Amino acid sequence: MSATVVKRRVRTGTGLGLVAWLAGVVFFLPIAWMALTSLHSEADAATNPPSFAASLTLDGYREFFGTGGGASPWPALINSTVASVVSTACVLLLALPAAYALSIRPVRKWTDVLFFFLSTKMLPAVAGLLPVYLFAKNAGMLDNIWLLVVLYTSMNLPIAVWMMQSFLAEVPVAVIEAARVDGARLPTVLARVVAPIALPGIAATALICFIFSWNELLFARVLTGVVAETAPVFLTGFITSQGLFLAKVCAASLVISLPVLAAGFAAQDKLVQGLSLGAVK
């Protein structure tokens, strides 16, 4: 390899690295701005342009956690955790055998089946809001966290099957056949052979489903009240038509975003492996 080619590759790698760092900074700036604003008083946060030299305070966080006389956010955070974690677990339990049937043991016209799954995501969520509301009202399930679990499971299942189908297609068929020869049945094959090999892809799917469930607002806003209120619904209560609320909203937004950020940080290695596992070679 000539020196010119080596220098060209080094320059290309350096340029791509700089672009990646620039993109990371661009995406990080809004979060840093939100964190800084949350540490200002309402008067300082509302100034235009904002003052970076303003004194810092934790009043926004105190008000969010209810020490200032407001409602406690813990019931809403617990509801969001239950709805997101349980629905994600249900999605994985249903998507794994479905993806297995569409990849390793493909059914006839499996591409049509995948398109049907994905086509269910093309319907705007607001179009199904009224039927779901009427059903929940007649069934007595309004303001019920388990209704959200069922809804989030059904909403995330199509995209989970689509993602896991590409992940499971990379699992060596010879390993599965060897397990079958040894007498392993389908549940054992899925749990002890397929799942460990496709674990990075399963982790990536779980993280995306968790994020979608945690951030969902429309159905939670309409179908819940006080008992099953989720964190995004609780967050909207800080926005008022009177007074200043910017610092308080930034503090609440940062706290509510922490579970998603923590989950993404904890699963970052599995996420990268999973997103590359189903890539087209």
C-alpha positions in Angstrom: 0.0 0.0 0.0 1.5 3.3 -1.0 2.1 6.2 1.3 -0.4 8.3 -0.7 -3.2 5.9 -0.1 -2.4 5.7 3.6 -2.5 9.5 3.9 -5.7 9.7 2.0 -7.3 7.1 4.3 -6.0 8.9 7.4 -7.5 12.2 6.1 -10.8 10.5 5.3 -10.9 8.9 8.8 -10.1 12.2 10.5 -12.8 14.0 8.5 -15.4 11.4 9.4 -14.4 11.6 13.0 -14.8 15.4 13.0 -18.2 15.1 11.4 -19.2 12.5 14.0 -18.1 14.8 16.9 -19.9 17.7 15.3 -23.1 15.7 15.0 -22.7 14.6 18.7 -22.2 18.2 19.9 -25.3 19.4 17.9 -27.5 16.7 19.4 -26.1 17.3 22.9 -26.5 21.1 22.9 -30.3 21.1 23.5 -29.8 18.8 26.5 -27.1 20.9 27.9 -29.2 24.0 27.4 -32.1 22.4 29.1 -30.0 21.3 32.1 -28.5 24.8 32.5 -32.0 26.5 32.2 -33.3 24.1 34.9 -30.8 25.5 37.3 -31.8 29.1 36.9 -34.6 31.0 38.5 -37.8 31.6 36.5 -36.9 35.3 36.0 -33.4 34.5 34.7 -34.6 31.6 32.5 -37.2 33.9 30.8 -34.6 36.6 29.8 -33.9 37.0 26.1 -31.0 36.4 25.4 -30.5 34.1 28.4 -27.8 35.0 30.9 -25.2 32.3 31.4 -23.8 34.2 34.4 -27.1 34.1 36.3 -27.0 32.5 39.8 -27.9 28.8 40.0 -30.7 27.4 42.1 -32.6 24.1 42.6 -36.0 25.7 42.9 -37.2 24.1 39.7 -36.3 20.6 41.0 -37.9 21.3 44.4 -41.1 22.3 42.8 -41.1 19.3 40.5 -40.7 16.9 43.4 -43.5 18.5 45.3 -41.5 20.1 48.1 -43.0 23.5 47.1 -46.6 22.3 47.8 -47.3 20.8 44.4 -48.3 17.2 43.5 -45.7 14.5 43.8 -44.3 13.1 40.5 -43.6 9.6 42.0 -47.0 8.0 41.1 -46.7 9.2 37.5 -43.1 8.0 37.3 -44.1 4.6 38.7 -47.0 4.3 36.3 -44.7 5.1 33.3 -42.2 2.5 34.6 -44.9 -0.2 34.9 -46.5 0.5 31.5 -43.2 0.7 29.7 -41.4 -2.3 31.3 -44.4 -4.6 31.3 -45.4 -3.7 27.7 -41.8 -4.1 26.5 -41.6 -7.6 28.1 -44.9 -8.6 26.5 -43.7 -7.3 23.1 -40.5 -9.4 23.3 -42.4 -12.5 24.3 -44.7 -12.2 21.3 -42.2 -10.8 18.8 -39.6 -13.5 19.3 -41.6 -16.5 18.1 -43.2 -14.4 15.4 -39.8 -13.3 14.1 -38.6 -16.9 14.3 -41.5 -18.0 12.1 -40.7 -15.2 9.6 -36.9 -15.7 9.4 -35.6 -19.1 10.5 -38.7 -21.1 9.7 -40.3 -18.8 7.1 -44.0 -19.2 6.2 -45.4 -18.7 2.8 -45.4 -15.1 1.5 -43.6 -14.0 4.7 -42.7 -10.7 3.0 -46.5 -9.9 2.7 -46.8 -10.7 6.4 -44.1 -8.3 7.3 -45.6 -5.6 5.1 -49.0 -6.1 6.9 -47.3 -5.7 10.3 -45.6 -2.5 9.1 -48.8 -1.2 7.5 -50.5 -1.0 10.9 -48.1 1.7 11.8 -49.2 3.8 8.9 -52.6 4.6 10.5 -52.3 7.9 12.5 -52.7 7.3 16.2 -55.3 10.0 16.5 -57.5 8.1 14.0 -57.9 5.2 16.4 -58.3 7.4 19.5 -62.1 7.7 19.6 -62.8 3.9 19.1 -60.3 3.1 21.8 -61.8 5.7 24.1 -65.3 4.4 23.6 -64.2 0.8 24.2 -62.3 1.8 27.4 -65.3 3.8 28.6 -67.8 1.0 28.0 -65.4 -1.6 29.5 -64.8 0.5 32.6 -61.1 0.7 31.9 -60.6 4.4 31.8 -57.8 5.7 34.1 -56.4 2.1 34.2 -52.6 1.5 33.8 -53.2 -2.0 32.4 -55.1 -0.5 29.5 -52.0 1.4 28.6 -50.0 -1.8 28.8 -52.2 -3.5 26.3 -52.1 -0.4 24.0 -48.4 0.0 24.1 -47.9 -3.7 23.4 -50.1 -3.6 20.4 -48.5 -0.3 19.1 -44.9 -1.6 19.5 -45.4 -5.2 18.4 -45.3 -4.5 14.6 -42.0 -2.6 14.7 -40.5 -5.2 17.1 -41.4 -8.1 14.8 -39.9 -6.2 11.8 -36.7 -5.5 13.6 -36.2 -8.9 15.2 -36.9 -10.7 11.9 -33.7 -9.1 10.4 -31.8 -10.0 13.6 -32.9 -13.6 13.8 -32.1 -14.1 10.1 -28.5 -13.9 11.1 -28.7 -16.8 13.5 -27.0 -19.9 12.0 -29.6 -22.5 11.1 -27.1 -25.3 11.8 -27.0 -24.5 15.5 -30.8 -24.7 15.6 -30.9 -28.0 13.8 -28.3 -29.4 16.1 -30.4 -28.4 19.1 -33.5 -30.1 17.5 -31.4 -33.3 16.9 -30.6 -33.3 20.6 -34.3 -33.3 21.4 -34.9 -29.6 22.2 -38.4 -28.4 21.6 -39.3 -25.0 20.2 -39.6 -23.1 23.6 -36.2 -24.5 24.5 -34.7 -23.5 21.2 -36.0 -20.0 21.5 -34.9 -19.5 25.1 -31.5 -21.3 25.1 -30.3 -21.1 21.5 -31.9 -18.3 19.5 -32.2 -15.7 22.3 -28.6 -15.8 23.5 -27.3 -15.5 19.9 -29.7 -12.7 19.0 -29.3 -10.9 22.4 -27.9 -7.7 21.0 -30.8 -7.4 18.5 -33.3 -8.2 21.3 -31.7 -5.5 23.5 -31.9 -2.9 20.7 -35.6 -3.8 20.1 -36.4 -3.7 23.8 -34.7 -0.3 24.2 -36.7 1.2 21.2 -40.0 -0.2 22.5 -39.2 1.1 26.0 -38.5 4.6 24.6 -41.7 4.6 22.5 -43.8 3.5 25.5 -42.2 6.0 27.9 -42.6 9.0 25.6 -46.2 8.2 24.5 -48.5 11.1 25.4 -51.7 11.1 23.2 -53.4 8.0 24.5 -52.1 8.5 28.1 -53.5 12.1 28.1 -57.0 11.0 26.9 -57.4 7.7 28.6 -55.9 8.4 32.1 -56.8 10.8 34.8 -55.3 10.8 38.3 -54.8 7.1 39.1 -53.0 6.0 35.9 -51.4 9.4 35.0 -48.0 8.9 33.3 -44.9 11.0 33.5 -45.4 12.8 30.1 -49.0 13.7 31.2 -47.7 14.9 34.5 -45.1 17.1 32.7 -47.9 18.9 30.7 -49.3 20.1 34.0 -46.3 22.5 34.5 -47.3 24.6 31.4 -49.7 27.3 32.4 -51.2 30.4 30.7 -50.1 32.6 33.6 -46.8 33.1 35.2 -43.3 31.8 34.3 -42.6 28.1 34.0 -39.6 27.6 31.7 -37.1 26.6 34.4 -39.6 24.3 36.1 -40.5 22.6 32.8 -36.8 22.1 32.0 -36.2 20.5 35.4 -39.1 18.2 35.0 -38.2 17.3 31.4 -34.6 16.4 32.5 -35.7 14.2 35.4 -38.3 12.4 33.2 -35.7 11.9 30.5 -33.2 10.3 32.9 -34.7 6.7 32.8 -34.4 6.7 29.0 -30.9 8.1 29.0 -29.9 5.6 31.7 -31.4 2.7 29.7 -29.6 3.8 26.6 -26.3 4.2 28.4 -26.5 0.8 30.0 -27.4 -0.9 26.8 -25.2 1.1 24.4 -22.8 -1.8 23.6 -25.7 -4.2 22.9 -27.5 -1.5 21.0 -24.5 -1.0 18.6 -24.1 -4.7 18.1 -27.9 -5.2 17.6 -28.2 -2.4 15.0 -25.2 -3.9 13.1 -26.4 -7.5 13.5 -29.3 -7.1 11.0 -27.4 -4.9 8.6 -27.3 -5.8 5.0 -23.9 -7.2 4.1 
